[in-house]
Amino acid sequence: MTRHVYRFGTFRLDAAARELWSGAERLVVPSSAFDCLAYLVEHRDRAIGRDELIAAIWGRSDVTDTQLGQAIVRVRGALGDTGREQQFVRTVPRFGYRFVAETTVETPIESTSVRATEAAPESGSGLAPAALPAPAAAASAGRPAGFRVWLLAVAIGLLALAVAIVLGWPAGRQASNVAGSTAIPPPVAGSGALTIVWPASVSAPADWAWLRLGIMDLVATRLRTAGVPTMPSDNVVGLMRAQTGQGEAPGADLIPADALRIEPRVEQDATTWQVRLHATGRGQDLIAVGASDDVLSAARGAVDSLLIKLGHAPPLGSEQPQHALEELSQRVNAASLSGQNALAENLIQQAPAELRDHPEIGWMLANIELRGGQYAKAEQRLTQLLDRVPTTSTLRGKVLNTLAAIYVRRDQPGLAREAYQEAERVLQGHDDSALGLAYLGLGLTAEMEGRGDEATTRLGQARTKFEGAGNLLGVAHVDANRASIDLLHYRPGDAVPRLLDVERRFSRLGAQEELTYSRMMLARAYLQLLETDQALAAIDRCWPLETQVANERQRWQAIAVRAQVLAAVGRLTEADALLAQIRSQADAGQDAATRAVALALAAEIAAGRGQPDEEVARIAQSALSPALEGFSNDRRLYPLTWMVRLRALRRAGATDVAAAETARLVAWFETPSDDWRSAWAEQAKAEQAWREGGREQALRHFEAALERIQRLGIPEDTIAIAQPYVLALIDSGDTERAGAVVGRIAAWGERDFRVAWAQARLYRALDRPAAARQATERALQLAGERALPGERRTSADPS
């Protein structure tokens, strides 16, 4: 796959690495603006219509011209262009835009998607689910946990999903009737495009039903080993599972039109097996047949015959396979691909000891344990396998990938990085999907350790490898992680369209657990944008959990997200019931972080109900554990739970205790510092100064907090900071400034009870009883079961 770098003016655009340089300076460009620029540059030979550009960047039809216009403004801002000069991006009236600057193209890297090797062939790399890993503690290098939890609570979970079914098994012996020609013709035109092997049609007794997926995977593996880019088997099974409508071709909207499609047929005649492969597409209609008394040998014979017809040399197999091992591995793989993990585990457990002890079977079992949430068991098994697997084998690289994902979940980015780096070295030139997974992991650990540029580059490498391998699920994983980075860097508006797109793709690929993670992430993004109806709809799509999520760890995490969303819409009783379920039933060890999240949400709900301050402070204190600091479902949850405790302490009269804790929280916020953390540091100072009677000082801190948070444009944070400021200004008698602040958040007055209540208090202060009454009624309706802020508290505390 060729990678292009574009030069125009003083700028250099590397679309694959997602980098824009001005001379020696790397420019930071919002993701939607970068995508917009890259698309315009890549299609600079023509004008691009607005609808086409919106579809290319956001993948949706409901994106407005205003959003597109904002992206163009950001592009021009990054390039130093203006709407008047239009040196780079020209507006085409009543149509769209065109990139007009003189551009040269470089090709610095020529990478081969899949290479033919003489190593034993590996089976299709798949992406299967695991559970959310634990993010780093505040002391980790680069960034404290509170800064990273979006990526660590959800994106890491998405990465972890990518490790579970990257299965690989030794090549078997060839069938006796394979053409023996040593003169291999040149590959046919277009043979580098994607090939898809569908499940086999099987005419044999019922106990051979596993051949439907087993032969599919064997054929795909052998094609891939011979250098034919072939879609991973779990992608194909996902497409079949998600198919809707009898007349619809599976994945018709995702599979390239020029893909070569292979339909296997398996028949048993007395003691002889015949495997027939029918390949169509790219102007070809080919038949290849293999026959043998061993069905797997017949399949290898058929695929080798097809490879010769396609102009590829069949992979060399220097050793005869162990028939029992090969059959067991294909049976287990077939069960795993069909989602029958219990059956797969039973097949392994019932096999003879010498087969169960084989490293490849042990790795398969570790993946099954991983998908079931048995992380400690899987880690122990994988660690033992590393002592037995050769240092240069492809299987070792895959074992390392799986083990690294466990380290990520346990917030050990250093160990994870080392494992991924070794996997990268081992997998070079052998398995593009597994290598893409290593790159994906290296991107994640780089982000965990604060190396943002490296993370972006690694994700670009991962996407290139997955695309070259035809791994649609892998590409979706990369894009999901990019969305999580958008959230990490305070861009929920950019994250939402990405997440909607990956949700669609995960759904079309039948990737149920990945789909659940994307919906959990989408729900939290909508909460930040105050799109609470959309947040509730997103998390509702995960239910009923028992039919959609097999991993118990993930089920508890989804329940916590649902409780968070219900609390945000004022349905506190329902949220409390879910949190109580987590506290009473979730595992204290394996679900420690989710239980801490449940306590944090319980503290927020108790404060929202107006429960006794001593009780609120106690619940919040119990939530403020290392587990919450190191792992959270929301990057705001740990510090804002601390804010809940401080407010309760002040209202309870423990001002001195609150002062000491406020100083510690401010120090936490300021190491390191960014606009979000600085804003909340100022807010903490403001609320403490107000309680201590330093009103002017408090108002200065309130103003500074609002100024910083507004730079990010996140509605939830803006309102959470602005509303106490409004109440403080009203209590100070400064209704003019209070009105100005209310004006900044008034757009959300119809959907957020805090804004409606701030308006009601302002109208009351301005002696406008009718408007105050109307705003109060709206606030009560929006609040649900929550108490209105300040109603049972003294005017000395605006929080």
C-alpha positions in Angstrom: 0.0 0.0 0.0 1.5 3.4 -1.1 1.7 6.2 1.4 1.6 9.7 0.0 2.9 12.9 1.5 1.6 16.2 0.0 3.6 19.4 0.0 2.0 22.8 -0.7 3.5 26.2 0.3 5.4 25.7 3.5 3.2 22.8 4.5 3.6 19.0 4.5 0.6 16.8 4.9 1.0 13.1 5.8 -2.5 11.8 5.7 -1.6 8.2 6.8 0.3 9.5 9.9 -2.4 12.2 10.4 0.3 14.9 10.6 0.3 18.5 9.2 3.7 20.3 9.4 4.6 23.9 8.7 8.3 23.8 8.2 9.7 22.0 11.3 6.6 22.7 13.4 3.9 20.0 13.7 0.5 21.7 13.8 -2.3 20.6 16.0 -5.5 20.5 14.0 -8.9 19.2 15.2 -9.7 15.8 13.7 -12.7 16.9 11.6 -10.7 19.8 10.2 -7.7 17.5 9.4 -10.0 14.9 7.7 -11.5 17.8 5.7 -8.2 19.1 4.6 -6.9 15.6 3.7 -10.0 14.9 1.6 -9.7 18.1 -0.3 -6.0 17.7 -1.0 -6.5 14.1 -2.1 -9.3 15.2 -4.5 -7.7 18.5 -5.5 -8.3 17.8 -9.2 -12.0 18.8 -8.8 -14.4 20.8 -6.7 -16.0 18.8 -3.8 -19.7 19.3 -3.1 -20.8 20.0 0.5 -22.8 16.8 0.7 -19.9 14.7 -0.5 -17.5 16.4 1.9 -19.9 15.9 4.8 -20.4 12.2 3.9 -16.7 11.7 3.6 -15.8 13.3 6.9 -18.7 12.6 9.2 -20.4 9.7 7.4 -23.9 11.1 8.2 -26.5 13.2 6.4 -27.6 15.1 9.5 -24.4 17.2 9.8 -25.2 20.8 9.2 -23.5 23.2 6.8 -22.6 25.2 9.9 -20.4 22.3 11.2 -18.8 22.0 7.8 -18.2 25.7 7.7 -16.5 25.6 11.1 -14.3 22.8 9.9 -13.3 24.8 6.9 -12.6 27.8 9.1 -10.3 25.7 11.2 -8.5 24.4 8.1 -7.9 27.9 6.9 -6.8 29.0 10.3 -4.2 26.2 10.4 -2.9 27.2 7.0 -2.9 30.9 7.7 -5.5 31.3 4.9 -8.6 33.5 5.0 -12.0 33.4 3.6 -11.1 36.5 1.5 -7.7 35.4 0.2 -8.5 31.7 -0.3 -4.9 30.7 -1.2 -5.5 27.1 -0.3 -9.2 26.3 0.0 -11.5 28.1 -2.4 -15.2 28.4 -1.9 -17.2 27.3 -4.9 -20.5 29.3 -4.6 -23.6 27.3 -4.1 -21.6 24.0 -4.4 -18.7 23.4 -2.0 -15.0 23.8 -1.9 -11.8 23.0 -3.8 -8.1 22.8 -2.8 -6.3 25.2 -5.2 -2.7 25.5 -4.0 0.0 24.0 -6.1 0.8 20.6 -4.6 3.6 18.0 -5.0 3.3 14.4 -4.0 5.9 12.2 -2.4 5.9 8.5 -1.6 8.3 8.1 1.3 7.2 4.6 2.3 6.1 1.7 0.1 4.6 -0.9 2.3 3.4 -4.3 1.3 0.1 -5.2 2.9 0.7 -8.9 3.1 3.8 -10.8 2.2 4.2 -14.5 1.1 6.5 -16.3 3.5 7.9 -19.8 3.9 6.8 -19.9 7.5 3.9 -22.1 8.6 0.7 -20.4 7.6 -1.3 -18.5 10.3 -5.0 -18.5 10.4 -7.2 -15.4 10.0 -6.6 -12.8 12.6 -9.8 -11.8 14.2 -10.9 -9.3 16.7 -12.8 -10.7 19.6 -14.0 -9.2 22.8 -12.4 -8.8 26.1 -13.1 -6.4 28.9 -12.3 -2.9 30.0 -8.7 -2.5 31.3 -7.7 -0.4 34.2 -6.2 3.0 33.4 -3.0 4.4 34.9 -2.8 5.8 38.4 -2.1 9.5 38.9 1.6 8.9 39.4 2.1 7.3 35.9 4.4 9.1 33.6 3.0 12.0 31.7 -0.5 12.4 32.8 -2.5 11.7 35.9 -5.4 9.2 35.8 -8.1 11.8 36.0 -6.9 13.2 32.7 -6.8 9.9 30.9 -9.9 8.0 32.0 -11.9 8.3 28.8 -9.2 6.5 26.9 -8.4 4.2 29.7 -12.0 3.2 30.7 -13.4 2.7 27.3 -10.9 3.0 24.5 -8.5 0.6 26.2 -11.5 -1.7 26.5 -12.0 -1.4 22.8 -8.3 -2.2 22.2 -8.6 -5.2 24.5 -11.4 -6.5 22.4 -9.0 -6.8 19.5 -6.9 -9.6 21.0 -9.1 -12.6 21.5 -9.3 -14.6 18.3 -6.1 -14.1 16.4 -5.8 -17.8 15.8 -3.0 -19.5 13.9 -2.3 -23.2 13.1 0.3 -25.1 11.2 -0.2 -25.9 7.5 -1.3 -29.3 6.7 -0.2 -31.8 4.1 -1.3 -31.3 0.5 -3.9 -33.4 -1.2 -2.6 -36.0 -3.7 -4.2 -34.5 -6.8 -2.7 -31.0 -6.6 -1.2 -29.9 -10.0 2.5 -30.5 -9.6 3.8 -27.8 -12.0 6.9 -26.0 -10.9 6.3 -23.2 -13.4 4.2 -20.6 -11.7 2.5 -18.1 -14.0 2.6 -14.4 -13.1 -0.2 -13.2 -10.8 -3.3 -12.2 -12.6 -4.2 -8.5 -12.8 -5.8 -7.2 -9.6 -4.8 -10.2 -7.6 -3.7 -8.0 -4.7 -7.3 -6.9 -4.0 -9.3 -8.3 -1.1 -10.4 -11.9 -1.2 -13.3 -13.2 0.9 -14.0 -16.8 1.8 -17.6 -17.6 2.8 -18.6 -20.4 5.1 -18.6 -23.8 3.4 -21.6 -25.7 2.3 -21.2 -29.2 3.9 -22.9 -32.4 2.7 -21.9 -34.8 5.5 -23.2 -36.3 8.7 -24.2 -33.9 11.5 -21.0 -34.5 13.5 -19.1 -32.8 10.7 -21.0 -29.6 11.0 -17.9 -27.8 12.3 -16.5 -28.0 8.8 -18.7 -25.1 7.7 -16.5 -22.6 9.5 -13.4 -24.8 9.9 -12.9 -25.2 6.1 -13.6 -21.5 5.6 -10.9 -20.6 8.0 -8.4 -23.1 6.7 -8.8 -21.8 3.1 -8.6 -18.2 4.2 -5.4 -19.0 6.2 -3.7 -20.7 3.4 -4.6 -17.9 0.9 -3.2 -15.3 3.3 0.0 -17.3 3.9 0.6 -17.4 0.1 0.4 -13.6 0.0 -3.3 -13.1 -1.0 -4.9 -10.4 1.2 -7.9 -12.2 2.7 -10.5 -11.0 5.1 -10.1 -12.5 8.6 -12.6 -15.2 9.4 -14.2 -13.5 12.3 -15.0 -10.5 10.1 -16.8 -12.8 7.6 -18.8 -14.6 10.4 -19.7 -11.2 11.8 -21.0 -10.0 8.4 -23.1 -13.2 8.1 -24.4 -12.9 11.6 -25.4 -9.2 11.1 -27.0 -9.8 7.7 -30.5 -8.4 7.4 -32.9 -9.5 4.6 -32.8 -12.6 2.5 -31.9 -10.9 -0.7 -29.0 -8.8 0.7 -25.4 -9.8 0.2 -23.6 -9.9 3.6 -21.7 -6.7 4.1 -22.7 -5.3 0.8 -22.0 -1.7 2.0 -18.6 -2.6 3.5 -17.0 -5.1 1.0 -15.1 -3.6 -1.9 -16.8 -4.2 -5.3 -13.7 -5.8 -6.8 -13.3 -8.4 -4.0 -12.7 -12.0 -5.1 -15.4 -14.2 -3.4 -14.7 -17.9 -2.7 -17.5 -20.3 -1.9 -16.3 -23.7 -0.6 -18.3 -26.9 -0.9 -17.5 -30.0 1.1 -18.9 -33.5 0.2 -18.2 -37.0 1.6 -18.5 -40.0 -0.7 -17.8 -43.3 1.1 -14.3 -42.8 2.4 -13.3 -39.9 0.2 -13.7 -36.2 0.9 -14.0 -33.7 -1.9 -13.6 -29.9 -1.4 -14.6 -27.7 -4.2 -13.8 -24.0 -4.3 -15.7 -21.6 -6.6 -14.0 -18.2 -7.0 -15.8 -15.3 -8.7 -15.1 -11.7 -9.1 -12.7 -9.4 -10.8 -13.7 -10.9 -14.1 -12.9 -14.4 -13.1 -14.9 -17.6 -12.6 -12.6 -20.4 -11.3 -13.1 -23.9 -9.9 -10.5 -25.7 -7.9 -11.0 -29.2 -6.4 -9.1 -31.3 -3.9 -9.8 -34.9 -2.9 -8.4 -37.1 -0.1 -9.5 -39.5 2.6 -8.7 -36.6 5.0 -11.0 -33.7 4.7 -8.4 -31.1 5.8 -5.9 -32.5 3.2 -8.6 -32.2 0.6 -9.2 -28.6 1.5 -5.5 -27.8 1.3 -5.3 -29.4 -2.1 -8.2 -27.4 -3.4 -6.8 -24.1 -2.2 -3.3 -24.8 -3.5 -4.8 -25.6 -6.9 -6.7 -22.3 -6.8 -3.6 -20.4 -5.8 -1.8 -21.7 -8.9 -4.7 -20.7 -11.1 -4.5 -17.2 -9.5 -0.8 -17.0 -10.2 0.4 -17.6 -6.7 2.8 -20.2 -5.4 1.3 -22.4 -2.7 3.0 -22.1 0.7 5.6 -24.6 1.4 4.9 -27.1 4.1 8.1 -28.9 5.3 6.4 -31.0 7.9 3.4 -33.3 8.0 0.9 -32.0 10.4 -0.3 -33.8 13.5 -3.7 -34.7 12.2 -5.4 -34.8 15.6 -4.0 -31.4 16.6 -5.0 -29.8 13.3 -8.5 -31.2 13.5 -8.9 -30.1 17.2 -7.7 -26.6 16.4 -10.1 -26.2 13.5 -13.0 -27.6 15.5 -12.2 -25.2 18.4 -11.8 -22.3 16.0 -15.1 -23.1 14.3 -16.9 -23.1 17.7 -15.2 -19.8 18.7 -16.1 -18.1 15.4 -19.7 -19.1 15.9 -19.7 -17.6 19.4 -20.0 -20.9 21.2 -17.1 -20.3 23.7 -18.4 -22.9 26.2 -18.4 -25.6 23.4 -14.9 -24.5 22.4 -13.6 -24.9 25.9 -15.3 -28.2 26.3 -13.6 -29.5 23.1 -10.3 -28.6 24.6 -10.9 -30.0 28.0 -12.1 -33.3 26.5 -9.1 -33.7 24.2 -6.2 -36.0 25.2 -3.6 -34.5 27.5 -0.9 -34.3 24.8 -3.2 -32.1 22.7 -4.3 -29.9 25.5 -0.7 -29.3 26.4 0.2 -28.0 22.9 1.1 -24.3 23.0 -1.4 -23.4 20.2 -4.2 -25.0 22.0 -3.1 -23.4 25.3 -3.2 -20.0 23.5 -6.7 -20.7 22.2 -7.9 -21.6 25.7 -6.4 -18.4 27.1 -8.4 -16.4 24.5 -11.5 -18.2 25.6 -10.8 -17.3 29.2 -10.1 -13.7 28.2 -13.5 -13.4 26.4 -15.1 -14.8 29.5 -13.5 -12.2 31.8 -11.1 -14.7 33.5 -8.2 -12.3 33.2 -5.9 -13.7 35.9 -6.3 -17.2 34.6 -5.6 -16.1 31.1 -2.5 -14.1 32.2 -1.0 -17.1 34.0 -1.6 -19.4 31.0 0.0 -16.8 28.6 3.0 -16.2 30.8 3.7 -19.9 30.9 3.3 -20.2 27.2 6.1 -17.6 26.6 8.5 -20.0 28.2 7.6 -22.6 25.6 7.1 -20.7 22.4 10.1 -20.1 20.2 11.3 -16.5 20.2 10.9 -16.0 16.5 7.5 -17.7 16.0 4.4 -15.9 14.9 2.5 -17.5 17.7 4.8 -15.8 20.2 3.8 -12.4 18.7 0.2 -13.2 19.1 0.7 -14.4 22.7 2.5 -11.2 23.5 -0.4 -9.1 22.0 -2.9 -10.9 24.2 -0.7 -10.6 27.3 -0.1 -6.9 26.7 -3.8 -6.2 26.6 -4.0 -7.7 30.1 -1.2 -5.4 31.3 -3.2 -2.4 29.8 -6.3 -3.4 31.7 -4.2 -3.5 34.9 -2.8 0.0 34.2 0.7 -1.2 33.6 1.6 0.7 30.4 5.3 0.1 30.7 4.9 -3.7 30.7 2.3 -3.4 28.0 4.6 -1.3 25.8 7.4 -3.8 26.2 5.2 -6.7 25.2 3.8 -4.9 22.2 7.3 -3.9 21.1 8.5 -7.5 21.2 5.3 -8.5 19.3 6.1 -5.9 16.7 9.6 -7.3 16.2 8.4 -10.9 15.9 5.4 -10.2 13.6 7.1 -8.1 11.0 6.5 -9.6 7.6 4.3 -12.4 8.9 0.8 -11.4 9.9 -0.6 -8.0 9.1 -3.6 -8.2 11.3 -1.6 -9.3 14.4 1.0 -6.6 13.6 -1.7 -4.0 13.2 -2.9 -5.1 16.7 0.6 -4.5 18.1 0.7 -1.0 16.5 -2.7 -0.3 17.9 -1.5 -1.3 21.4 1.7 0.8 21.0 -0.5 3.8 20.1 -2.6 3.3 23.2 0.3 2.9 25.5 1.9 6.0 24.0 -1.2 8.0 24.8 -1.3 6.6 28.3 2.3 7.8 28.8 1.7 11.2 27.4 3.3 10.8 23.9 0.5 12.1 21.8 2.5 12.4 18.5 3.7 8.8 18.7 0.2 7.6 19.5 -1.2 9.3 16.3 1.6 7.7 14.2 1.0 4.3 15.7 -2.7 4.4 15.1 -2.0 5.4 11.5 0.3 2.4 11.1 -2.3 0.1 12.6 -5.0 1.3 10.2 -2.7 0.8 7.2 -1.9 -2.8 8.3 -5.6 -3.6 9.0 -6.6 -2.2 5.7 -4.0 -4.1 3.8 -5.1 -7.3 5.5 -8.8 -6.7 4.7 -9.5 -6.6 8.4 -12.6 -4.4 8.6 -13.0 -5.0 12.3 -9.4 -3.9 12.9 -10.0 -0.7 11.0 -13.1 0.0 13.1 -11.1 -0.6 16.3 -8.6 2.1 15.2 -11.4 4.6 14.5 -13.0 3.8 17.8 -9.7 4.6 19.6 -9.4 7.8 17.6 -12.8 8.7 18.9 -11.7 8.0 22.5 -8.7 10.3 22.0 -11.1 13.0 20.8 -12.9 12.6 24.1 -9.6 12.5 26.0 -8.7 15.8 24.4 -12.1 17.5 25.2 -13.6 17.1 21.8 -16.9 15.2 22.3 -18.4 17.0 19.3 -15.8 15.3 17.1 -16.1 12.0 18.9 -19.8 11.6 18.3 -19.8 11.3 14.5 -16.8 8.9 14.7 -18.6 6.8 17.3 -21.8 6.7 15.3 -19.8 5.5 12.3 -18.0 2.7 14.3 -21.3 1.7 15.9 -22.7 1.2 12.4 -19.7 -0.8 11.3 -19.5 -2.9 14.5 -23.2 -3.7 14.0 -22.7 -4.7 10.4 -19.8 -6.9 11.4 -21.8 -8.6 14.1 -19.2 -7.5 16.7 -21.5 -7.5 19.7 -19.1 -6.7 22.5 -17.3 -4.0 20.5 -20.7 -2.6 19.7 -21.6 -2.4 23.4 -18.3 -0.5 24.1 -18.9 2.0 21.4 -22.4 2.6 22.7 -21.1 3.1 26.2 -18.6 5.6 24.9 -21.3 7.3 22.8 -23.6 7.7 25.8 -20.9 9.5 27.8 -20.0 11.7 24.9 -23.7 12.7 24.6 -23.8 13.5 28.3 -20.9 15.9 27.9 -22.9 17.6 25.1 -26.1 17.6 27.2 -27.8 15.4 24.6 -29.4 13.4 27.4 -32.1 11.8 25.3 -29.5 10.6 22.8 -27.3 9.3 25.7 -30.2 7.3 27.0 -31.1 6.0 23.6 -27.4 4.9 23.1 -27.2 3.0 26.3 -30.7 1.5 25.9 -29.4 -0.1 22.7 -27.1 -2.3 24.9 -30.1 -3.9 26.5 -31.0 -6.6 27.3 -27.4 -7.2 28.4 -27.7 -10.9 29.0 -28.4 -11.5 25.3 -25.7 -9.1 24.0 -22.7 -9.4 26.3 -21.1 -12.6 27.4 -18.3 -10.9 29.4 -19.4 -10.4 33.0 -16.9 -7.6 33.6 -18.3 -5.6 30.7 -21.9 -6.2 31.8 -21.2 -4.4 35.2 -19.5 -1.6 33.3 -22.5 -1.1 31.1 -24.8 -1.1 34.1 -22.7 1.6 35.7 -23.0 3.7 32.5 -26.7 3.2 32.5 -26.9 4.4 36.1 -24.9 7.5 35.2 -27.2 8.3 32.3 -30.3 7.8 34.4 -28.9 10.0 37.1 -28.3 12.7 34.5 -32.0 12.7 33.5 -33.2 12.8 37.2 -34.3 9.1 37.4 -32.5 8.7 40.7 -34.4 5.7 42.1 -33.7 3.6 39.0 -30.1 4.6 39.1 -29.8 3.8 42.7 -31.2 0.3 42.1 -28.6 -0.4 39.5 -25.7 0.9 41.7 -26.9 -1.3 44.6 -26.8 -4.2 42.2 -23.2 -3.5 41.4 -22.2 -3.0 45.0 -23.9 -6.3 46.1 -23.1 -8.6 43.2 -20.0 -7.4 41.3 -16.7 -9.1 42.2 -14.8 -7.1 44.7 -11.5 -8.0 43.0 -12.1 -8.2 39.3 -14.7 -5.4 39.3 -13.0 -3.1 41.9 -13.0 -0.1 39.6 -16.7 -0.5 38.6 -17.6 -0.8 42.2 -15.7 2.4 42.9 -17.6 4.1 40.1 -20.8 3.0 41.6 -19.9 4.6 45.0 -18.9 7.8 43.2 -22.3 8.0 41.4 -24.1 7.1 44.6 -22.4 10.1 46.3 -23.5 12.4 43.4 -27.0 11.1 43.6 -27.1 11.5 47.4 -26.1 15.1 47.0 -28.6 15.6 44.2 -31.4 14.3 46.4 -30.4 16.8 49.2 -29.5 14.0 51.7 -27.6 15.0 54.9 -24.3 16.5 54.2 -22.4 14.2 56.6 -23.8 11.2 54.7 -22.8 12.6 51.3 -19.3 13.4 52.5 -18.9 9.8 53.9 -20.1 8.2 50.6 -17.8 10.4 48.5 -14.9 9.6 50.8 -15.4 5.9 50.4 -15.5 6.3 46.6 -12.2 8.3 46.5 -10.0 5.2 46.3 -7.0 4.4 44.2 -9.3 2.3 42.1 -11.4 5.3 41.2 -8.4 7.5 40.6 -6.7 4.9 38.4 -9.8 3.7 36.6 -13.1 5.5 35.8 -15.8 5.4 33.3 -15.5 9.2 33.0 -12.5 11.4 33.2 -14.4 13.9 35.3 -15.6 11.4 37.9 -12.7 11.2 40.3 -12.0 14.9 40.7 -15.7 15.9 40.7 -16.5 13.3 43.3 -13.9 15.0 45.4 -15.7 18.3 44.7 -19.0 16.6 45.9 -17.2 15.7 49.1 -15.8 19.2 49.6 -19.2 20.9 49.1 -20.8 18.5 51.6 -18.0 19.2 54.2 -18.4 23.0 53.8 -22.2 22.8 54.2 -21.7 20.6 57.3 -19.5 23.3 58.8 -16.2 21.4 58.4 -14.6 24.4 56.7 -11.1 23.8 57.9 -11.1 20.2 56.8 -12.5 21.3 53.4 -9.8 24.0 53.1 -7.0 21.4 53.6 -8.6 19.0 51.1 -9.2 21.9 48.6 -5.5 22.7 48.6 -4.7 19.0 47.8 -7.3 18.9 45.1 -6.0 22.1 43.5 -2.5 20.6 43.5 -3.9 17.5 41.8 -5.6 19.6 39.1 -2.5 21.6 38.4 -0.1 18.7 37.8 -0.2 18.8 34.9 -2.3 21.7 33.8 -4.7 22.3 30.9 -7.8 24.3 30.4 -10.1 21.7 31.8 -8.0 21.1 34.9 -7.2 24.7 35.4 -10.9 25.6 35.2 -11.8 23.1 37.9 -8.9 24.2 40.1 -10.2 27.8 39.9 -13.7 26.5 40.7 -12.5 24.7 43.8 -10.7 27.8 45.0 -13.8 29.9 44.3 -16.1 27.7 46.4 -13.7 27.5 49.3 -13.1 31.3 49.3 -16.9 31.9 49.2 -17.4 29.7 52.2 -14.6 31.5 54.1 -16.2 34.9 53.4 -13.8 36.1 50.7 -16.5 37.0 48.3 -14.5 39.3 45.9 -11.7 36.7 45.8 -14.3 34.0 45.1 -15.9 35.9 42.3 -12.5 36.4 40.6 -11.9 32.6 40.8 -15.4 31.9 39.5 -14.8 34.2 36.5 -11.4 32.6 35.8 -12.9 29.2 35.9 -15.7 30.1 33.5 -13.2 31.8 31.1 -11.1 28.7 30.9 -13.9 26.1 30.6 -15.5 28.1 27.8 -12.4 27.6 25.7 -13.3 24.0 25.4 -17.0 24.5 24.5 -18.3 21.4 26.4 -21.8 22.2 27.6 -21.8 20.0 30.7 -18.7 21.5 32.1 -19.7 25.0 31.2 -23.0 24.7 33.0 -21.5 22.9 36.0 -19.1 25.9 36.5 -21.4 28.8 35.4 -24.4 27.9 37.5 -22.8 28.3 41.0 -21.2 31.5 39.7 -24.6 32.9 38.8 -26.0 32.1 42.2 -23.0 33.7 43.9 -23.4 36.9 41.8 -27.1 37.1 42.7 -26.3 36.7 46.4 -23.8 39.5 46.0 -26.4 41.7 44.5 -24.7 41.9 41.1 -27.6 41.0 38.9 -26.1 42.7 35.9 -23.1 40.4 35.8 -25.4 37.5 36.8 -27.5 38.2 33.7 -24.5 38.3 31.5 -23.4 34.8 32.8 -26.9 33.4 32.4 -26.8 34.7 28.8 -23.8 32.4 28.2 -25.7 29.3 29.1 -29.3 30.3 28.3 -29.3 28.2 25.1 -29.5 25.1 27.4 -32.4 26.4 29.5 -35.0 24.2 27.9 -33.1 21.0 28.6 -31.0 21.4 31.8 -32.6 22.1 35.2 -29.5 23.9 36.5 -29.8 26.5 33.8 -33.5 26.8 34.2 -33.0 27.3 38.0 -30.3 29.9 37.5 -32.8 31.8 35.2 -35.5 31.4 37.9 -33.2 32.9 40.6 -32.2 35.8 38.4 -35.8 36.6 37.5 -36.7 36.5 41.2 -33.9 38.9 41.9 -35.1 41.2 39.1 -38.6 41.1 40.6 -40.1 39.4 37.5 -42.5 36.9 39.3 -44.2 35.5 36.2 -40.9 34.7 34.4 -39.5 33.4 37.7 -42.5 31.1 38.2 -42.3 29.8 34.6 -38.5 29.1 34.9 -39.0 27.4 38.3 -41.7 25.1 36.8 -39.4 24.2 34.0 -36.5 23.6 36.4 -38.7 21.3 38.5 -39.8 19.3 35.5 -36.2 18.9 34.2 -34.8 18.0 37.7 -36.8 14.9 38.1 -36.0 13.5 41.5 -33.1 16.0 42.1 -33.4 18.9 44.5 -32.9 22.4 43.1 -29.5 23.8 44.0 -29.4 25.9 47.1 -33.0 25.4 48.0 -32.3 23.9 51.4 -29.0 25.6 51.8 -27.9 29.1 53.1 -27.1 31.9 50.7 -23.5 31.6 51.9 -23.0 28.6 49.7 -23.9 28.9 46.0 -23.0 25.3 45.3 
